[in-house]
Amino acid sequence: MMEALLKVSGLNKTFGKKKVLHGVDFTVASGRVVGLVGPNGAGKSTIMKAILGLIPTDGGQIQIADQAVSITKHQALRQVGALIEYPGIYPFLTGRQHLELFAAKKQRQQHVDAIVQALGMAGYINKPAKSYSLGMKQKLGIAQALVDRPQLVILDEPMNGLDPQAVKDLRDIIRAQAKAGTSFLISSHILSELEKVADDVLILNHGHIIQQSTMQDLAEAGGTIYELQTVNDRDALAALQAAHVPVNLVDRKLQITQTDRTTLNAALIALVHAGIAVQDVTKAQHDLEQSFLDLVEQEVH
Ligand SMILES: Nc1ncnc2c1ncn2[C@@H]1O[C@H](COP(=O)(O)OP(=O)(O)OP(=O)(O)O)[C@@H](O)[C@H]1O
């Protein structure tokens, strides 16, 4: 068992009469990158604000390194870096001056230079932040959260507004810091955005955690599908059914659902035996986004 750095249990939150969090439970272990995924309004930001002691809660516990956090108890947050909603930017300070404010004295320049380099900000870091584009401000906000090498980093929709190179840079630095032991909680409303970076996923819908698993398990749960094109799909369907291969004719395409590593082989053997020529085989990508939407959909009905 890996040690849990962040523990959230039984978290409830009501705004007026509206209950937005219903007994939310999860943990983030040291060095793990955990994705918090859910549609708009699911409660992701509310959870993050509660963890950061920014809003009062209506019951439940939050602990960081075994210390309780609440709106009046912030001690444990010294080891936490965060970007929630809009980055706090001072228009007349340079990017570098922002980062210097957030970096501890020890090795300040090295840490600032390292994050500037990692996020590709060298070209503008010495200019006043008022001249930054939206994406540049977003990167500065992320850099502020990371520069002090905290134990826990909380990022609310960090990929918003970033170009593909910046998204890749961000993924790389998250993986590097996680390897060095930092834990991450990162929200997104797009599951596939987190596919390459998160170890674990929490799926949140209407304030409930509806699924909690490793990213790998979630990706594999979608399953692999092969699409076959043959000279005679109707006969092929009959031959495959006779051979007990899991097959469907979907939109006039033969689809085989892989149940184990022998499925495709069994299908091809059955077709060869039936004398049906195969013209094409394609492997359909498991559609992570679709499995996420299915999960959320199932929960609503
Ligand atoms: N200060 C507030 N007062 C009243 N209702 C609020 C407040 N903050 C959030 N809510 C409500 O709580 C629910 C959850 O909001 P939250 O911002 O946590 O969702 P989210 O998952 O972060 O969504 P998004 O992806 O759109 O940012 C929403 O229904 C929202 O309207």
The ligand as a MOL file (V3000), in Angstrom:
LIG
                    3D

  0  0  0     0  0            999 V3000
M  V30 BEGIN CTAB
M  V30 COUNTS 31 33 0 0 0
M  V30 BEGIN ATOM
M  V30 1 N -20.3040 30.0340 -5.1280 0
M  V30 2 C -21.2870 29.2730 -5.5700 0
M  V30 3 N -22.5730 29.5540 -5.2970 0
M  V30 4 C -23.5780 28.7720 -5.7500 0
M  V30 5 N -23.4060 27.6700 -6.4910 0
M  V30 6 C -22.1560 27.3410 -6.7970 0
M  V30 7 C -21.0340 28.1120 -6.3810 0
M  V30 8 N -19.9030 27.5130 -6.8460 0
M  V30 9 C -20.3080 26.4330 -7.5340 0
M  V30 10 N -21.6570 26.3140 -7.5120 0
M  V30 11 C -22.4340 25.2270 -8.1430 0
M  V30 12 O -21.8720 23.9900 -7.7500 0
M  V30 13 C -21.8780 23.0520 -8.8070 0
M  V30 14 C -20.4790 22.5430 -9.0410 0
M  V30 15 O -19.6500 23.5770 -9.5410 0
M  V30 16 P -18.1040 23.3870 -9.8200 0
M  V30 17 O -17.5820 24.7200 -10.2570 0
M  V30 18 O -17.4610 22.7180 -8.6760 0
M  V30 19 O -18.1560 22.3870 -11.0630 0
M  V30 20 P -16.9860 21.9110 -12.0220 0
M  V30 21 O -17.0710 20.4370 -12.0880 0
M  V30 22 O -15.7060 22.5220 -11.6080 0
M  V30 23 O -17.4790 22.5140 -13.4130 0
M  V30 24 P -16.6790 23.1680 -14.6650 0
M  V30 25 O -16.1140 22.0200 -15.4570 0
M  V30 26 O -17.7920 23.8340 -15.4020 0
M  V30 27 O -15.6700 24.1070 -14.1190 0
M  V30 28 C -22.4770 23.8010 -10.0050 0
M  V30 29 O -23.8270 23.4330 -10.0940 0
M  V30 30 C -22.3410 25.2460 -9.6540 0
M  V30 31 O -23.3850 25.9990 -10.2070 0
M  V30 END ATOM
M  V30 BEGIN BOND
M  V30 1 1 1 2
M  V30 2 1 2 3
M  V30 3 2 2 7
M  V30 4 2 3 4
M  V30 5 1 4 5
M  V30 6 2 5 6
M  V30 7 1 6 7
M  V30 8 1 6 10
M  V30 9 1 7 8
M  V30 10 2 8 9
M  V30 11 1 9 10
M  V30 12 1 10 11
M  V30 13 1 11 12
M  V30 14 1 11 30
M  V30 15 1 12 13
M  V30 16 1 13 14
M  V30 17 1 13 28
M  V30 18 1 14 15
M  V30 19 1 15 16
M  V30 20 2 16 17
M  V30 21 1 16 18
M  V30 22 1 16 19
M  V30 23 1 19 20
M  V30 24 2 20 21
M  V30 25 1 20 22
M  V30 26 1 20 23
M  V30 27 1 23 24
M  V30 28 2 24 25
M  V30 29 1 24 26
M  V30 30 1 24 27
M  V30 31 1 28 29
M  V30 32 1 28 30
M  V30 33 1 30 31
M  V30 END BOND
M  V30 END CTAB
M  END
